[in-house]
């Protein structure tokens, strides 16, 4: 679960649907990224889209990954 992603989204006052729409993703795909069901190998392009909408550095998605 990416609690940090949910917290950023909620602080911006956006729904999962709104973020997905602005990032040009399906709502179900975005929801899966947020809950951790999807996105274990999140494409950089997708990370950048979400980060741009929510206003954070896209590399945050990869900070906790084990090499």
N, C-alpha and C positions, 0 to 999 in steps of 0.2 A: 504494500500500500504506500502510495506517495502522499502522505499527509501534507507535506510541504506544498505540493502542487495544489491540493484542495484549498489549503489556507490562503495561498496567493490569489487563487480564483475568487474565493469568497470575499477577501479584502477589497477586490476590484468590483465586487457586487455583480459578478457575472454567473450565469448558469453554465452547466456543462454544454448545453446546446449552443449558447451564445459563443463560447470559446471555440467550439468545434466549427461553427458556421464561419467565424472570422478567420480561422486557420485553414478553412476549406478541407475539413475532415468530417467523417460521419460522427454523429453524437455517440453511437455505440463504440466506435473505435477510440474516441477521446476518453470516454468513461472507462474503458478497459485500461488505458494508459494510466489514468488517475488511480484506479484501484489496484494496479499492478498485475492485472490479469493479462495484459498485453504490454508490449514495449520493453521486454527484457533486452531485446536487441533493437531498440528504437532507432530508426534511420535518422541520421543527422538532419536531413531536410525537414523531417517532421518535428524534431526537437526545436529547430530554429523557428518554424512556423508558430508553434505553441508559445515559445519564449517571447516572440515578437508581440503577440497578442497580449500576453500577460506582463510584459515589461521586465524580464529578468534575463540573465546570461544563460544561454542555451546549454552551456557545459555543465550546469547544475544537474542535468539528467544523468550525467556519467560520473559524478563525484563518488558515489557509493559502489560503483561497479568494481568487481575484483578482476584483476588482470590475469 
